[in-house]
Amino acid sequence: MHFFDRLKGMLQALDSNTETPKTVNQAPVLDPGEPDMTTPVVNQTPALVLVHHVDQAGQELQAPEMIAGTIGDEIHLPDVNLSGYHLMDIQGLTRWFTTERARIVLTYEREAGQPIWVYAYDIDQRQLIGLPVMHRGRLGDPYQVTAPTVAGFKLLRSVGDLTGEYTTTSKTVLFFYRNANWRQTDLSTGYVQIKTATKVYPYPGATTTNYWLTLPVGAIYKTFMRVQLNDESTWYTIGEDQWIAEKHVQLTNSNQLLPPTPAAYETRHKKQVHQTGIVSFVPGKQVHTYLEPYGRYLTTVTHGDTVNLTERLVDDNRVVWYRIQDRGYLPGRYLTHLDPPDYWD
């Protein structure tokens, strides 16, 4: 171990200032708490030192080692490397064999394991609620993680090992929560049309608002989430911290509410193809497909998926679109490794 290397260097440095051990009649008396670095009696009497490696509780970490020699010989400690432990104390250390029987006790402390990180996460708003919590412990020690209590939220589920032991690898536990006043959420997107003039509110169920705008009858807005509250009212979000009550809107999926696809898409620039491609978006994420170019969302495809392409078209801005078999249209910039390769008109 590095400690022994340093110790040997210190002892060797003493040699330049210490004469060769000579025969004496009696070894000097030492303070019991200090290492014995004095010159011992030199003779041919066999000597044995037993080296113990123990933890802080005194338990042996490995079989004791025996170092044999004669009284007066220099003791050479063995190199030891106990994985997960570091040396913290030595008892009985001497430089030479001074008695026929002696023991050296090396005490080790278990090293600290990598931390367990705990996060509380709002599953609907997709943001952390509260500061991360870090748990620390010694290698091999058991751990148990419990969900933190978050005011105004209810726990839904967790991801990660709630129990285990500290290792050399950091671990993460995620706890997912939902607003305690929210009964159910729907992340699917769509369009709503205002049927009675309404104000915009900062959160579902709000009764007052700082937004001065009143949405006019007939206006159409894209919605990103629908929330049903415990009082059975339903709300739609049309932007960050912008909510409207369901009683003021009606859902619409009519294509008549969307700008019609230019005729050029249907005639000059559309071709049937038989290709495959790989979706290229963000690793682990999904990208929306469309019912028609620039239309409403149809479904999603995942980064890395291999998809079958049945149609290719180019709009007036030279944006390439592909129809994925049974999955709608996707901009060509999200596709790679086309087989056969792409071509231009």
Secondary structure, 3 states (H helix, E strand, C coil): CHHHHHHHHHHHHHHCCCCCCCCCCCCCCCCCCCCECCCCCCCCCEEEEEEEEECCCCCECCCCEEEEEECCCECCCCCCCCCCEEEEEEECCECECCCCEEEEEEEEEECECCCEEEEEEECCCCEECCCCEEECCECCCEEECCCCCCCCEEEEEEECCCEEECCCCCEEEEEEEEECCEEEEECCCEEEEECCCEECECCCCCCCCCCCCEECCCCEEEECEEEEECCCCEEEEEECCEEEEHHHEEEECCHHHCCCCCHHHHCCCEEEEEEEEEECCCCCCEEEEECCCCCCEEEEEECCCEEEEEEEEECCCCCEEEEECCCEEEEHHHEEEEECCCCCC
